[in-house]
Amino acid sequence: MQRFFICVPLVICTLISQPVFSAESSVDPAVLAAQKQRIDVIKEVSPSVVAIFGGAGDGGGSGVLVTPDGYALTNFHVVSGAGNFMKCGLNDGKLYDAVIVSIDPTGDVALIKLLGRTDFPAARLGDSDTVQVGDWAYAMGNPFLLATDFQPTITYGIVSGVHRYQYPAGTFLEYTDCIQVDSSINPGNSGGPLFNDRGELIGINGRGSFEKRGRVNSGAGYAISINQIKHFWDHLKSGRIVDHASLGATVTTGFDSHVNVAEILEESDAYRKGLRLGDEIVSFAGRPIRSVNQFKNILGIYPAGWTLPLVYRRDEKKQTIYVRLQSLHTASELQEQAGQKQLIPEKSPEPGDEKPRLPMPNPHAKAAPEPPEKYKHLYVPKTGFANYYFNQQQQERLLQALSATSNFSDRTGTWTLTGKLADETDFTLTLADKGVGFEVGKDIFLQSLETDTFVDEPPGTGGLLAALHHFRLLLSGQSERFTDFYYLGSERLDGTNEMVDVLIATQTGTISRWYFNKSDLSLRGLDFYLTENAEVCAIRFEQFQTLNGQKFPGELDVRHGSRPVMKLKIERLKLETPENTKK
C-alpha cells in the first residue's frame, strides 16, 4: 500500500511535466490550409445552387445560377414534368418564382430564369477541357429532396474519367464528352452543379450508373461538360427546343483501326463538300479521331447548323473541308419529347365510322397552379419552342440594332441598285414586290415573285435573286412577310471567323440565315437555300457606306457553295415608297 501511494505523485508529476498539445496544433498546417480552402470554396459557390420544385410544390431537382439576372442551368428531365413555371429555393432561405426558357432533350439540359431580382449570385464558368482525372470535384444539389431549407448537400470526390460517352440506352438522352466523378450523385442531384476545387463550374450533374445497382449512388456519376453548354448557350437563350448535330454520315472502325465512313447521305453538306464512303476521318472540330465513340463524343457537343472543320484521308492524301452540320432529329421528334405531339387519326374517318378515340383525362391529375399575374406574360406558347417569349426578345434585340443603323422601313417600294462587277461590267439590280431583275452587260435575269416557285437565277448562283428578295424584306422592316422568322442562336461565321447571332427566315420553302456580329451587332451577311438541302448561296457584306442617309453594304461578295461567283460593288441606291412605285 505504501509503495502505491509513493508512485502516484510520481505519475502525476510525470504527466504534468509533459507539454500539452491541442488537437489543432498536432495537424500539419498544409492539411489545415487545404481544409480552409475547401470550406471557403463551398461558402463561395453555395449561394448559386438552386433547389427546384414543380409549380405545385411537388417533385424536385437541382440547378445552378449562371447570370446575375437569373438564368439557371438544370437537366431537361428535371423540368420535363415541372410545368412552365416553377418554384426555386436558394440558400438565403427564400423561394423564388421561375419560368422555363429552353430545353435540350438530347443533351439533357434546360435553361430556366429565376424572377424577382437582378443581382442573383452566379457561378463562375470554368473550362471543362482542362479537367483531368484525379482533380477534386464538388457535386452540389438536392439529393432525395433533403434540402427543404434550401441548403445544398455537398459531396466531395475526384474526377474518375473525362470524355466519357454514355449511350442513349433506349431513351432520347445521349451524354457525350461528359465528366465521370466518384462524388456522390443521387436522385435529386440531377441538374445540380459540379465545381472544381477553385469554385469554377465545370459541369451539370445528370446521370449515374444506377440501372443494375438500384436508385442509389454507385460511385459512377456523370456530368455534362460546361464547354458543351457554352456551345449551346445562345441556342438555349432562344427559347427553342434545340437539337444536336449530325454529320449526315455514320462511321465504323476498320480492320486497320482507322475510323472510316460507313454510310453517307447524298443530300448532306459533307457529301457536297467531297466526303465519300470509305474515307478515313482523321480529325473533327480540331480534335483527332481514333474511335467511333470518340467521333460521337465530339459531334455530340455541337448544335445543329454549326460549320466545323473535318479532315479526311483518301489514297494517302489529306483533305480539309468545312461542313455545315444537320439536325440529329426531326422537328416532330423534338416536339414529342417536349410534350407537343398532337393526336392525328391514322386515316380520315369515312361516313358512318366511329370517331377516333381520344385519351381519357386523368381525374386525379393535379393542375398546375396559376403563376403570379405579374409574370404571366413571360410565357408565350408556340409549337417548336419551349417558350417563344424569349425568342421574341432576341429577335427584337437584333432588329432594333439593325434599324438603328439601316432603317429602310419607310422605303418598302421598288429598290434599284447600280454599280460594277469586279471586272468593271455595269449591273442594275431591281428589287420589287412583283419580282427581282438583274441586268449585267447584255444579259437579263428575272425571278418572278407572283409564283410559288423560286429558281436558280442567275444560273449557278444558288438563287441570288431570290436571296436578294429576302434581303429587301429584312432591311425594309417587313419580317412579318416571312412565313417563319425566329432567332436561332450563335455560331462561328463560316466555321472560322467571329461569333455571330443568327436569325432564320423562311418563305415558300426558301430559307435564309442572317448573321449579326456579336460584339457590335453589325449585319455581316446571309446564307440562302432554295430548299432545305440545296447548295448554299452565300452573300457576305463588305465596305459599308452611307446611302440615302443609312448604312448600306458597299460590296456583296457572292459564293455558291465554296465557289466564288461574283462581287457586286454598289455605287448608287434608289429607294421608292409604295406611293412612288404605283406612280
CORUR-V313807 format. One record per residue. N is the residue number from 1. RES is the residue in one letter. NEAR is the number of other C-alpha atoms within 10 Angstrom. Layout:
# CORUR-V313807
N RES NEAR
N RES NEAR
This chain:
# CORUR-V313807
1 M 5
2 Q 6
3 R 7
4 F 8
5 F 9
6 I 10
7 C 11
8 V 11
9 P 11
10 L 11
11 V 11
12 I 10
13 C 11
14 T 10
15 L 11
16 I 10
17 S 9
18 Q 8
19 P 6
20 V 8
21 F 8
22 S 7
23 A 7
24 E 9
25 S 9
26 S 8
27 V 10
28 D 9
29 P 11
30 A 9
31 V 10
32 L 13
33 A 11
34 A 11
35 Q 11
36 K 12
37 Q 14
38 R 17
39 I 11
40 D 13
41 V 17
42 I 19
43 K 11
44 E 14
45 V 22
46 S 24
47 P 20
48 S 24
49 V 31
50 V 33
51 A 31
52 I 34
53 F 25
54 G 23
55 G 23
56 A 16
57 G 14
58 D 13
59 G 15
60 G 24
61 G 28
62 S 34
63 G 30
64 V 32
65 L 28
66 V 19
67 T 18
68 P 16
69 D 17
70 G 22
71 Y 21
72 A 27
73 L 26
74 T 28
75 N 27
76 F 23
77 H 19
78 V 24
79 V 26
80 S 17
81 G 15
82 A 22
83 G 16
84 N 22
85 F 28
86 M 26
87 K 22
88 C 27
89 G 25
90 L 24
91 N 17
92 D 11
93 G 11
94 K 10
95 L 18
96 Y 17
97 D 19
98 A 27
99 V 24
100 I 25
101 V 28
102 S 27
103 I 33
104 D 26
105 P 23
106 T 23
107 G 24
108 D 22
109 V 25
110 A 28
111 L 25
112 I 26
113 K 23
114 L 25
115 L 17
116 G 13
117 R 10
118 T 11
119 D 10
120 F 19
121 P 20
122 A 20
123 A 23
124 R 16
125 L 16
126 G 19
127 D 15
128 S 22
129 D 15
130 T 8
131 V 19
132 Q 15
133 V 13
134 G 12
135 D 14
136 W 19
137 A 26
138 Y 27
139 A 26
140 M 32
141 G 34
142 N 29
143 P 22
144 F 13
145 L 21
146 L 14
147 A 20
148 T 11
149 D 15
150 F 23
151 Q 21
152 P 28
153 T 17
154 I 18
155 T 15
156 Y 18
157 G 16
158 I 17
159 V 22
160 S 20
161 G 18
162 V 20
163 H 21
164 R 18
165 Y 20
166 Q 17
167 Y 14
168 P 12
169 A 8
170 G 7
171 T 8
172 F 14
173 L 18
174 E 20
175 Y 25
176 T 28
177 D 28
178 C 28
179 I 29
180 Q 25
181 V 29
182 D 23
183 S 25
184 S 21
185 I 30
186 N 22
187 P 20
188 G 22
189 N 31
190 S 29
191 G 35
192 G 32
193 P 33
194 L 30
195 F 25
196 N 23
197 D 16
198 R 17
199 G 22
200 E 20
201 L 24
202 I 26
203 G 28
204 I 31
205 N 30
206 G 29
207 R 23
208 G 23
209 S 17
210 F 16
211 E 8
212 K 7
213 R 9
214 G 9
215 R 12
216 V 15
217 N 17
218 S 17
219 G 18
220 A 18
221 G 24
222 Y 32
223 A 28
224 I 30
225 S 28
226 I 24
227 N 20
228 Q 21
229 I 21
230 K 15
231 H 17
232 F 25
233 W 16
234 D 18
235 H 27
236 L 27
237 K 24
238 S 29
239 G 31
240 R 26
241 I 24
242 V 28
243 D 25
244 H 23
245 A 19
246 S 21
247 L 20
248 G 19
249 A 17
250 T 16
251 V 23
252 T 19
253 T 16
254 G 14
255 F 7
256 D 7
257 S 10
258 H 18
259 V 24
260 N 23
261 V 20
262 A 16
263 E 14
264 I 18
265 L 14
266 E 14
267 E 13
268 S 21
269 D 23
270 A 22
271 Y 17
272 R 16
273 K 16
274 G 13
275 L 26
276 R 20
277 L 14
278 G 17
279 D 20
280 E 25
281 I 26
282 V 21
283 S 19
284 F 21
285 A 17
286 G 12
287 R 14
288 P 15
289 I 21
290 R 15
291 S 18
292 V 16
293 N 20
294 Q 20
295 F 23
296 K 20
297 N 21
298 I 21
299 L 21
300 G 23
301 I 24
302 Y 24
303 P 27
304 A 22
305 G 19
306 W 21
307 T 22
308 L 20
309 P 17
310 L 20
311 V 21
312 Y 22
313 R 17
314 R 13
315 D 7
316 E 8
317 K 7
318 K 13
319 Q 14
320 T 16
321 I 17
322 Y 20
323 V 25
324 R 21
325 L 22
326 Q 21
327 S 17
328 L 18
329 H 15
330 T 9
331 A 14
332 S 14
333 E 13
334 L 23
335 Q 18
336 E 12
337 Q 16
338 A 20
339 G 11
340 Q 16
341 K 13
342 Q 9
343 L 10
344 I 8
345 P 11
346 E 7
347 K 7
348 S 10
349 P 11
350 E 8
351 P 7
352 G 6
353 D 8
354 E 8
355 K 11
356 P 13
357 R 8
358 L 8
359 P 7
360 M 6
361 P 7
362 N 7
363 P 6
364 H 6
365 A 7
366 K 9
367 A 9
368 A 15
369 P 13
370 E 10
371 P 17
372 P 10
373 E 7
374 K 7
375 Y 14
376 K 12
377 H 10
378 L 16
379 Y 19
380 V 16
381 P 11
382 K 13
383 T 15
384 G 18
385 F 23
386 A 30
387 N 25
388 Y 22
389 Y 19
390 F 23
391 N 26
392 Q 16
393 Q 14
394 Q 22
395 Q 18
396 E 13
397 R 12
398 L 21
399 L 18
400 Q 14
401 A 16
402 L 20
403 S 16
404 A 11
405 T 15
406 S 23
407 N 19
408 F 22
409 S 15
410 D 12
411 R 19
412 T 21
413 G 20
414 T 21
415 W 19
416 T 18
417 L 18
418 T 19
419 G 19
420 K 18
421 L 16
422 A 10
423 D 8
424 E 10
425 T 11
426 D 16
427 F 20
428 T 18
429 L 21
430 T 19
431 L 25
432 A 21
433 D 17
434 K 11
435 G 17
436 V 24
437 G 19
438 F 22
439 E 15
440 V 17
441 G 11
442 K 7
443 D 9
444 I 14
445 F 14
446 L 16
447 Q 23
448 S 17
449 L 15
450 E 9
451 T 10
452 D 10
453 T 13
454 F 19
455 V 16
456 D 15
457 E 20
458 P 18
459 P 10
460 G 15
461 T 22
462 G 26
463 G 25
464 L 28
465 L 26
466 A 29
467 A 25
468 L 18
469 H 18
470 H 25
471 F 16
472 R 21
473 L 20
474 L 20
475 L 19
476 S 17
477 G 19
478 Q 14
479 S 18
480 E 11
481 R 14
482 F 17
483 T 12
484 D 13
485 F 19
486 Y 18
487 Y 27
488 L 24
489 G 25
490 S 24
491 E 26
492 R 16
493 L 19
494 D 18
495 G 16
496 T 12
497 N 9
498 E 13
499 M 17
500 V 23
501 D 26
502 V 26
503 L 21
504 I 20
505 A 22
506 T 21
507 Q 16
508 T 14
509 G 13
510 T 21
511 I 24
512 S 25
513 R 18
514 W 23
515 Y 25
516 F 23
517 N 18
518 K 16
519 S 10
520 D 9
521 L 17
522 S 18
523 L 24
524 R 17
525 G 21
526 L 24
527 D 22
528 F 28
529 Y 22
530 L 25
531 T 15
532 E 13
533 N 12
534 A 18
535 E 23
536 V 24
537 C 26
538 A 28
539 I 23
540 R 17
541 F 18
542 E 17
543 Q 11
544 F 15
545 Q 15
546 T 13
547 L 17
548 N 13
549 G 11
550 Q 15
551 K 17
552 F 21
553 P 21
554 G 19
555 E 21
556 L 20
557 D 17
558 V 23
559 R 21
560 H 20
561 G 19
562 S 14
563 R 12
564 P 12
565 V 16
566 M 16
567 K 18
568 L 23
569 K 22
570 I 23
571 E 13
572 R 14
573 L 15
574 K 13
575 L 20
576 E 16
577 T 15
578 P 15
579 E 10
580 N 11
581 T 14
582 K 9
583 K 5
